[in-house]
Amino acid sequence: MGTPIVAYRLKKLRKMHRLKQRDAAKLLGVSPVQLMLWEQGKRMPIGKNLYKLGALYHALNEDIYFELRQEAVAEVAENMSKYGEGIGGIHIRSP
């Protein structure tokens, strides 16, 4: 399941580049239905599609997924404080 923030950003970026969903999907090499699901927040683009989106929209994945990264860092930091930072010598960096 996607998130409303990511869905909003993907749709906004596409419109900023004056692309129709059909045309953006063609350039990304995905079906228009797949792009629609991403833009509706019903699915999340993963793997190579993340990089294709960034390349098409001239955006860094970190910009598109900023809030998700913050949430992930906070969650891992919370778990580290619960279970101890000594596990494997791993240290988490803040965004």
N, C-alpha and C positions, 0 to 999 in steps of 0.2 A: 504494500500500500504506500502511496506517495504522501506528500504533505502539501497543504494548501499554499504554503510560501513558495516552495519549489515550483509547483504548478503555475502559480501566478508569474513567477520570474520567467519561466520558459515561454509562456504565452506573450508576456511583455517584450522579451527579447526578439521573438519572431516578428511581432508587429513593428518593433523599432526598425527592423531590417526590411520592412514592407514585403514580407513573404506570406503567401497564403499557406495554410496548413498542408495542402496537397504538394505545393512546390518545395516547402521545407522538408517534408518527408522524403521526397524524391532525392533531394540533395544529400540527405542523411543516410539514404539507402534503407529506410524503414517504411512500413506501410503507413498511410495516413491515419488508420485506426490506432496504430501504436503511438504515434505522436499525439493524437487526440487524448489517449489514455494518460500519457504523461502530463499533458496540459490540464487535464481535469483532476489530477492528483490521485488517479486510481491505480497507477503503476509508477514505478521509479525506473528511470533509465540506469543501466548498470554497465560495467565493463567498457568496451570500446565505444559504446554509444555516448558515454559521458564525454569522451574526448572529441567525438564528432560534433556534439552540441557546442562544446567550447570553441572548436575550430570554426564552425559555421557562424556562430554569434559573436565571435571575437571576445569571448568571456572566459575567465578562469573558472574551473570547476569549484574552486574555493569561494568564488563570488556567488555562484549559483546556490551552493550548498552551505553557505556561511552559518546559518542557524543550526543546521544539522551537525556541523562540525563542533560548534560550541556545546551543544547538548551532549555529544559523544565524549568530548573532553571532560565535561563536568561529571558525567556518569562514571567514567573510568577513574577520575580523581577521587570521587566519593567511594568507589569500591576499593581503591588503594588505601584510603584512610581507614576503611573498615577492616580490611584483611592484611594490612601492612605493606609498606613499600619494599620490604625485603624480598619479596617474591621475585626471584630471578634477577634482581638488581635493576629492574625497570623503573624509570622515572618518567613522569608525564610532563609535557610542556603545555603551558597555557596558550590559547590562541593569540 
